[in-house]
Amino acid sequence: MTKYLFLYWGSPAVQAGWQPSPEEMQQVFAQWQTWKDKFKKQVADVGDGLKPGGKVLKDGGQLTDGPLPEAKEIVTGYSIIQAESIDEAVNVARECPIFAMPGARTEIRELMGY
């Protein structure tokens, strides 16, 4: 099986403004658990969401706040998937609960396997 990285992208404005109620958070977690259970052979690591902000270290040692404030999209989370092919990974991604977030997209990248 090949490993794939799912990078979840979204709008910084949507991510910063998304304040779900406790009931909504329970629904979101339930959707992720259902997805994980349905694809238990493929989901190696369901991953996690990323908090807004952080740091960017650039070549030469320059450290800035990040992600860049002018970014139209940022990585909001990730998962690690095992699949026989990119097509199988895409099928897993199609049912991912990340698409409940407005404007979300999933980037699917094959890992090198070092």
Sequence and secondary structure as in RCSB ss.txt:
>XXXX:A:sequence
MTKYLFLYWGSPAVQAGWQPSPEEMQQVFAQWQTWKDKFKKQVADVGDGLKPGGKVLKDGGQLTDGPLPEAKEIV
TGYSIIQAESIDEAVNVARECPIFAMPGARTEIRELMGY
>XXXX:A:secstr
 EEEEEEEEE HHHHHH    HHHHHHHHHHHHHHHHHTTTTEEEEEEE  S  EEE TTS EEESS TT S EE
EEEEEEEESSHHHHHHHHHT GGGGSTT EEEEEE    
